[in-house]
Amino acid sequence: MAANRDIVSRAFADWSAGSAGITDLFAPEMRWEITGNSAASRVYRSAEEFVEQALRPFDARFGADSPFRPVTVRAIYEDADTVVVIWDGAGVTVAGDAYSDTVAWFLTFRDGKVVDGTAFFDSTAFNELWRGVQPAG
């Protein structure tokens, strides 16, 4: 089996290129925590809950021609079953505004899938996006 670091590296490359979604990494029973004080900060108890309540509404705030995706992976670290990835993402909102953020994800793997994730990002910028841009559709 490929090292978890390699799995993350390939997944981010595919996500950045638009050839696959990052959700392919998630185990169905995954737990995900968004830290801080953003409108989406809390613990999500499954991949489905995280996707439906956080990722899908976030993605709907971006245009189809410029979705929010990784533009730079700054670093990927692996320690036992945990991978830390620090990355810069950017996209253009449906309102036509550029949005960018630097993100750190701590990902715990089991059998090649993320079973626990913790995300750190700029809560202030996220809240401005979440409250200021209406999702498409």
C-alpha beads as a LAMMPS data file, in Angstrom:
LAMMPS data file: protein, C-alpha beads

137 atoms
136 bonds

1 atom types
1 bond types

-500.0 500.0 xlo xhi
-500.0 500.0 ylo yhi
-500.0 500.0 zlo zhi

Masses

1 110.0

Atoms # bond

1 1 1 0.000 0.000 0.000
2 1 1 1.226 3.501 -0.801
3 1 1 2.368 5.667 2.065
4 1 1 -0.335 8.016 3.280
5 1 1 1.856 10.988 2.361
6 1 1 1.932 9.761 -1.244
7 1 1 -1.838 9.278 -1.230
8 1 1 -2.307 12.888 -0.073
9 1 1 0.204 14.228 -2.585
10 1 1 -1.564 12.503 -5.493
11 1 1 -5.009 13.533 -4.244
12 1 1 -3.992 17.186 -4.017
13 1 1 -2.407 17.090 -7.477
14 1 1 -5.611 15.589 -8.923
15 1 1 -7.824 18.057 -7.038
16 1 1 -5.701 20.996 -8.197
17 1 1 -5.906 19.767 -11.807
18 1 1 -9.675 19.299 -11.530
19 1 1 -9.461 15.601 -12.353
20 1 1 -10.738 14.360 -8.977
21 1 1 -12.325 15.674 -5.822
22 1 1 -10.605 15.652 -2.460
23 1 1 -13.550 13.775 -0.986
24 1 1 -12.159 10.592 -2.553
25 1 1 -9.793 10.540 0.447
26 1 1 -12.589 10.374 3.014
27 1 1 -13.795 7.227 4.750
28 1 1 -17.603 7.261 5.188
29 1 1 -17.286 7.132 8.985
30 1 1 -14.806 10.009 9.040
31 1 1 -14.856 12.607 11.811
32 1 1 -13.850 16.141 10.736
33 1 1 -13.294 19.189 12.922
34 1 1 -13.093 22.751 11.702
35 1 1 -11.341 24.706 14.424
36 1 1 -11.686 28.352 15.318
37 1 1 -14.674 30.636 15.148
38 1 1 -15.877 30.390 11.570
39 1 1 -19.512 29.884 10.620
40 1 1 -18.601 26.260 9.802
41 1 1 -16.479 25.556 12.909
42 1 1 -17.624 22.408 14.676
43 1 1 -17.208 18.651 14.611
44 1 1 -18.781 16.747 11.712
45 1 1 -19.521 13.103 12.517
46 1 1 -19.330 11.600 9.008
47 1 1 -17.994 12.344 5.559
48 1 1 -21.553 12.840 4.326
49 1 1 -22.324 15.387 7.054
50 1 1 -19.088 17.277 6.362
51 1 1 -19.666 17.323 2.605
52 1 1 -23.354 18.306 2.819
53 1 1 -23.047 20.951 5.537
54 1 1 -19.628 22.450 4.868
55 1 1 -17.946 21.514 1.581
56 1 1 -20.921 21.637 -0.781
57 1 1 -22.172 25.046 0.479
58 1 1 -18.589 26.373 0.353
59 1 1 -18.054 25.094 -3.201
60 1 1 -21.403 26.587 -4.310
61 1 1 -20.000 30.041 -3.621
62 1 1 -17.468 29.640 -6.468
63 1 1 -17.930 29.761 -10.203
64 1 1 -17.651 26.561 -12.220
65 1 1 -14.816 28.065 -14.275
66 1 1 -12.719 28.988 -11.192
67 1 1 -13.574 26.773 -8.212
68 1 1 -11.626 26.933 -4.976
69 1 1 -8.717 24.524 -5.365
70 1 1 -5.157 24.135 -4.124
71 1 1 -2.728 26.357 -6.003
72 1 1 0.342 25.553 -3.897
73 1 1 1.088 22.713 -1.537
74 1 1 3.615 24.215 0.847
75 1 1 4.438 21.032 2.745
76 1 1 3.286 17.506 3.461
77 1 1 4.500 15.757 6.602
78 1 1 3.828 12.200 7.703
79 1 1 4.143 10.708 11.179
80 1 1 2.809 7.178 11.655
81 1 1 -0.846 7.257 10.495
82 1 1 -1.119 11.059 10.421
83 1 1 -0.393 13.380 7.495
84 1 1 -0.214 17.169 7.810
85 1 1 -0.676 19.154 4.616
86 1 1 -0.227 22.928 4.481
87 1 1 -1.587 24.464 1.319
88 1 1 -2.746 27.654 -0.375
89 1 1 -6.078 27.616 -2.142
90 1 1 -7.756 30.126 -4.428
91 1 1 -10.856 30.579 -6.543
92 1 1 -13.254 33.185 -7.894
93 1 1 -16.659 33.504 -6.270
94 1 1 -19.972 33.577 -8.121
95 1 1 -19.949 37.316 -7.284
96 1 1 -16.703 37.670 -9.256
97 1 1 -14.401 38.237 -6.285
98 1 1 -11.072 36.487 -5.836
99 1 1 -10.784 34.426 -2.656
100 1 1 -7.651 32.824 -1.271
101 1 1 -6.656 31.188 1.982
102 1 1 -3.824 29.229 3.551
103 1 1 -5.010 25.993 5.108
104 1 1 -3.518 23.312 7.351
105 1 1 -5.130 19.887 7.477
106 1 1 -4.207 17.169 9.953
107 1 1 -5.378 13.847 8.514
108 1 1 -5.423 10.500 10.313
109 1 1 -5.568 7.488 8.011
110 1 1 -6.793 3.935 8.287
111 1 1 -6.616 1.579 5.305
112 1 1 -5.737 4.404 2.920
113 1 1 -8.685 6.644 3.861
114 1 1 -9.020 9.653 6.175
115 1 1 -10.897 8.685 9.336
116 1 1 -10.182 11.875 11.280
117 1 1 -9.445 15.359 10.014
118 1 1 -8.797 18.724 11.611
119 1 1 -8.727 21.927 9.564
120 1 1 -7.179 25.296 10.379
121 1 1 -7.770 28.360 8.159
122 1 1 -8.574 32.089 8.268
123 1 1 -11.956 32.219 10.019
124 1 1 -12.428 35.926 9.330
125 1 1 -11.983 35.584 5.562
126 1 1 -14.135 32.452 5.539
127 1 1 -16.954 34.210 7.414
128 1 1 -16.883 37.143 5.006
129 1 1 -17.226 34.689 2.116
130 1 1 -19.893 32.556 3.848
131 1 1 -22.055 35.540 4.798
132 1 1 -21.325 37.787 1.829
133 1 1 -21.635 35.433 -1.152
134 1 1 -24.875 33.610 -1.858
135 1 1 -24.385 30.043 -3.079
136 1 1 -25.210 29.371 -6.742
137 1 1 -28.102 27.116 -7.582

Bonds

1 1 1 2
2 1 2 3
3 1 3 4
4 1 4 5
5 1 5 6
6 1 6 7
7 1 7 8
8 1 8 9
9 1 9 10
10 1 10 11
11 1 11 12
12 1 12 13
13 1 13 14
14 1 14 15
15 1 15 16
16 1 16 17
17 1 17 18
18 1 18 19
19 1 19 20
20 1 20 21
21 1 21 22
22 1 22 23
23 1 23 24
24 1 24 25
25 1 25 26
26 1 26 27
27 1 27 28
28 1 28 29
29 1 29 30
30 1 30 31
31 1 31 32
32 1 32 33
33 1 33 34
34 1 34 35
35 1 35 36
36 1 36 37
37 1 37 38
38 1 38 39
39 1 39 40
40 1 40 41
41 1 41 42
42 1 42 43
43 1 43 44
44 1 44 45
45 1 45 46
46 1 46 47
47 1 47 48
48 1 48 49
49 1 49 50
50 1 50 51
51 1 51 52
52 1 52 53
53 1 53 54
54 1 54 55
55 1 55 56
56 1 56 57
57 1 57 58
58 1 58 59
59 1 59 60
60 1 60 61
61 1 61 62
62 1 62 63
63 1 63 64
64 1 64 65
65 1 65 66
66 1 66 67
67 1 67 68
68 1 68 69
69 1 69 70
70 1 70 71
71 1 71 72
72 1 72 73
73 1 73 74
74 1 74 75
75 1 75 76
76 1 76 77
77 1 77 78
78 1 78 79
79 1 79 80
80 1 80 81
81 1 81 82
82 1 82 83
83 1 83 84
84 1 84 85
85 1 85 86
86 1 86 87
87 1 87 88
88 1 88 89
89 1 89 90
90 1 90 91
91 1 91 92
92 1 92 93
93 1 93 94
94 1 94 95
95 1 95 96
96 1 96 97
97 1 97 98
98 1 98 99
99 1 99 100
100 1 100 101
101 1 101 102
102 1 102 103
103 1 103 104
104 1 104 105
105 1 105 106
106 1 106 107
107 1 107 108
108 1 108 109
109 1 109 110
110 1 110 111
111 1 111 112
112 1 112 113
113 1 113 114
114 1 114 115
115 1 115 116
116 1 116 117
117 1 117 118
118 1 118 119
119 1 119 120
120 1 120 121
121 1 121 122
122 1 122 123
123 1 123 124
124 1 124 125
125 1 125 126
126 1 126 127
127 1 127 128
128 1 128 129
129 1 129 130
130 1 130 131
131 1 131 132
132 1 132 133
133 1 133 134
134 1 134 135
135 1 135 136
136 1 136 137
